[in-house]
Amino acid sequence: MKSYKFCLERKRDGRPHPKYECPSCGRKKCFTRYINAETLAYVDVTCGKCDHEQSCGYHYTPRDYYREHPQSPTDRRSVYVRPHIVRNIAPAPLCAIDPDYVTRSLSDASRFVQWLRSLPAEKDRCRCVMDDYRLGATRDGAVIFWQIDVQQRVRTGKVMHYTPDGHRTGNPNWVHTLLQRQGELAEGWTLTQCLFGVHLLPSRPEDTVALVESEKSAVVCAMFFPQFVWLATGGCKGLTPEKLRPLTGRRVIVFPDSGCYDEWNEKLRLFGQNIKYSIVSALEQYPPNTDIADVAVGEVWN
């Protein structure tokens, strides 16, 4: 089989190359696509790298794309780009955070966990989900939702503040960003995100996966429906091929927030060929941005 080399599209003679909307974070003009160095064709509209390495971290390589789409031809000539300078780009090693940070953060002192304890779930369920998801806490009462992959590598942690009644307040922060500011991470450290809760998959190989948007939804639903492995994308734009890869071959039920069904359905059509998934549209009857946890908690209380 003839081999092909791929690279990120580059500028030539000072002329900028086109940039596109990132398929992960949705921001405009921040996404550089991979091209075939021989045919000058784009590999795929989803195959590329986002400029926002810290807040998004989306990077879908040609190797990943063709592994997940073996039926796709490797000499696609349907979309061409202007000539450019080809550079061989070595894949960067995956960067991780010392798991000791997770261990030292483990605590029930966050306002989020205090709210969890007020929910009428079965006895000891709060402690179980705290342990399963390794929820941490900061000194000022924020919760840390750690992103730990299936190989138990710590990718990052999302730091979020909640009010005593379980509503999010302020903007999230990131553990890797804080550590970089403190000089605790090596120079060139690069974020690659994973699904929240995906570290639970190896220990539950036969259980159906339930996929939601927010970390809060995953944790709350794990309280009430422990028969599923609840995972979160981390946001509406977080449904990416790289994050979905560990779900290959698994049974997955997808619960998009209300108003996001069409977007998630289309992304799953593109990214989810290797997943045995079904997508739930029932939340579309609720106001925009209603998630499965809102419904679950409301039904329990009422």
N, C-alpha and C positions, 0 to 999 in steps of 0.2 A: 504494500500500500504506500502510495506517495505521501511523504510527510509535508506538513505545512507549518510555517512559523506565523505567530500572531503577535501583535503588539498594540498598545494603546495608540490611538490616532494622535499624531503630533503636528505641530505647525511647521511651515517651511517658508524660508525667506521672510521671516518676520510676520507672516500672515497667520492669524489665529485659526485654529481648527474649530469646527462647530461643536457646541456643547448642548446637551439635551436635558430634559426633565429626568431626575433620578427616579427609577421605578420603586425605590424604597422610601425615601423621605419626601418625594414629590416636589422638591424645590427645583426651580427653573435654572437652566444654563449652568449646571454644576456637574453634569454626568458626561464622562468621556468614554466612548465606545471602543471595543477591541475591533481590529480589522485584520483581514488575511493579508499578509505581506506580499503574497504573490498575485492575488486577484484584486487587491485593494477594495475588497467588499467587507461590509460589516458582518461579523459573525452572527449576531442577533441583536435586536433592539434592547434586550435585557442584559447583554453581555458587556460589562464595562466596570468602571470605578467612579465612585462619587468623590467630589473634592472635599466634602465635609467628613474627614476621617474621624474626628472626635465625636460629633453628635450623630452621625449616621453610620459610617463604616462599611457601607455596601461595596462589595468587590466580588464580582461574578466572572470567573476566568473562562477562557475557551476550553481549557481542560475540563472544568466542572460542567460546562454546557454540553460538550459532546459526550461526556460520561452519562449525563442524564437524558440526552437525546441521541442515542446511537443510530436512530433512523435518519437523522439529518445529514445531508451531504456535506462534505468538508470543502467543497469547491464552489460554494454558492456565489453566483455572479449577478444576482438580481439587483443589488444596490451597490453602487460604486462611489468612491470618494476621490478627490483630486490627489495627485502624487504627493508624497511626503517623505520625510527622512525616517527610515526604519531603524529601530533600536531594539536589540534583544533585551527583554526585561525579565530578570530572574524572579521567581515567586518569592515573596517575603515570608519568612517563618512566622508562624502564628505566635503572637505575644500573649502572655498570661500574667496574672497577678499572683503574688505569693498567697497561698491559701491561709496563711497565718492571719491575714487581715480579716478573713471571714470568721475564723475561730474567735478572735478578739472582739469582734463586733456582736456576736450572738447575745441577744438580750430581749426581754419582754418589756423593756422600758419605753418603747415608742407609743405614741398616741394611737397609731394604727392598731397595734396589738391590743391595747386597752379597749378599743372599740370592738375588735373581734371577740373579746371575752364577753361583751354584752349581748352577742347574738345567741339566740336560743338553739344552738346546735347540741349534738350529743355530748355527754360528758367526756372530757379529755380531748375533744377534737381540736381545740385551739392549740394545745400543746403539740399535738401530732403534726398539724400543718406548719407550726413554727419550726419544728425539728426537720420536717421533710424539705421545706423550702429555705431553711437556714436563714431565717429572717434576722437581720441585724438592727441595731439602733445606734443613733448618734447621741452625743451628750445633750443636744437640745431637743430630743424627742422625735426626730425624724426616723422613718423606717428605711432600711437598706434592703432592696430587692437584688440579691446577687444573681448574676448571670454565670452559671456553671454548666459546662458542656458535658456531653456523654462520657468523655474521658476524664471528667472531674477537674478540668482546668478552669480556673476562674478568669472569665473574660473581662468583667467589670461589675460594678454595682450601681444601681439607680437609687439615689437618695431623694426621698419624697416626704413632704410634710402633710399631715392630715389633721383635721380638726377633731375634737372629741366625738363628734357624731359621724365620723367616717368619710367626710368630704375632703378632697384634696385642696391644698392651698399653696399658692406660689408655684414656681417653676422647679422642675427636677434638676438635680445636680448629678455628677458622675464621679465615682470613686477614682477612676483612672485620671480624670482631669485634676482632681485634688492632689493625687500622688505626683503627677507630673509637675504641678506648681511647687511642690515641696522637694522636687529633685529625687523622688524615691523610685522612679522608673528609668530604665536605660534610655539613652538618647536614641531617637528613632522608633520608640515604642509605638505600635500602631494598633488601634482598636479593631477587632473583628467580633461582631455581636453574635449571639445565639439566642434561641428561644429561652424565655424564663421558665425554669422548671424542667428543662430537657435532661438534666442530670438524673432524673428519676426513672428514665426509660429502661436502663439496663436491669434495674431491680424489679421491673414490672413488665416483663416481655409479652405477656398475653393480654394485658388490660387495654381497653380502648382508650385512645387519646381524645381529649376534648380541647379544642384550640379556641382561645378568646383573644381579645385585644389587650386588655390591661392586666398588669400584675395583680392588682387588687381583685379583679374578677376571678383570676385563677385561684387565688388563695381563699376567697370567700366560697367559691363553688366547691373547692376541695373540702370545705367544712361540711357542706350539706350533701354532696354527691361523691363520696370517696371511692365509688366503684370505678371512676374514670381517673386517668392521669391528666390533670389540668395544666396546660401550658399557655403562655402568653407571648404574643408577638412584640409587645412593648409599644404598640401604637397602631393606628389605622394604616400607616404606610410601612409597617414592619413585616408585611407578608412577602418575604423574599425567597428566591431559590436556595440561597445559602443557609438560611434558617430552617427551611423545610427539609433539607437533605436528611437529617437524622430520622425523619418520619417515613422514610422509604419502606414500603411493605407493611406499615402499620395501619390498623383501622382507626380512622380519624373522623370525629364529628366537629364541624366548624360552626362557631356561633359568632357571626359578625354583629357589631353594634348596629342598631337601627340606622338606616341611611347609608350603610356601607355594604349592603348585600351585593349589589351589582358589581362594585369594584372588586370585592373579594372573590366573587364568583368568576370574574374574568381572569384574575391573577391565578386562581387555582386551575383554571382551564389551561393556562400557559405553563404553570410551574408544577402542577400536582399530578403529572401523568403516572408517577411511580408510587402514588399514595392511594389507599383505598378509602376515599373520603366521601362524606355526605355533608352538604351545607344546609343550615337551618335558616329559613326565611321568616320564622314566626315573630321575631322581634321587630319586623317592619311595621307592625300594627301600632307600635309605641312611638312616642315623640322621638325626634332625632337624638342620637348619641345615647339612647337607652341600651344598657348591656344586660347580659344574662344574670349578673350578680344583682343588679337593681331589681329585676323581676323575682329572683329567688328570695332575696331578703324581704321584699314587699309581701310575697305570698306567705312567708313564715310568720311575719309579724301580724298579718291580717287573718 
